[in-house]
Amino acid sequence: MSLPNNISQFLKFSFVGVLNTLITLFVIWIFVTLLSTTHYEANIAGYAVGVINSYVLNKYWTFKYKSKTGITFLKFIAVFGITYLIQFSVLSLLLKYSNIDAFICQILAMVVYTILNFTINKKFTFKTNI
C-alpha cells in the first residue's frame, strides 16, 4: 500500500529538511568553532551549502519535478532569498535583543525559515497542475 502523493511529498520534504538542517548547523558550527568566524558569516555559509542540497533533493526526489531546471532554480532561489532574509532578520533581532544562547537563536530563526520555505515552495516553485 502506497501513501497518497501529498503525504509522501510532505514526509520526503520533512526528511530533506531535517537532513538540510543538520548540514546547515554543521557548517555553521565548523565556521564558528573551527574557523572562528562570526555567527553572521557562519549563517551565510551554512545556508549557502544548505540551499544547494535542498534544491537538488527536493526537485529530484521529493517532488520528482520534471520542468526545466533554469526557471525552477530561479524560483527556488527567489523563494530562498525572501525566506532567508526573513530568517536572518529574526536571527539578528534575537542576537541583539535577547539573552538567548546564540545557537538557540540560530535554531529559532531556522524554524521560521523552514515553515515559510516549505509553504512557498510547495505552492509556487514545485506547483503541479494535478
Number of C-alpha atoms within 10 A of each C-alpha: 3 5 9 8 11 10 10 14 18 15 14 17 20 15 15 20 19 13 15 21 20 14 17 24 21 14 21 26 19 16 20 17 13 9 11 12 15 12 20 16 13 23 21 17 16 23 22 14 14 20 17 14 17 19 18 14 18 20 19 11 14 22 20 12 16 11 11 8 13 9 11 18 16 12 16 23 17 14 19 21 14 14 21 23 13 17 21 20 13 19 24 17 13 19 19 11 8 11 9 11 10 15 15 13 19 22 14 15 21 23 14 17 20 17 11 18 18 18 11 16 17 15 10 14 21 20 12 12 4 3
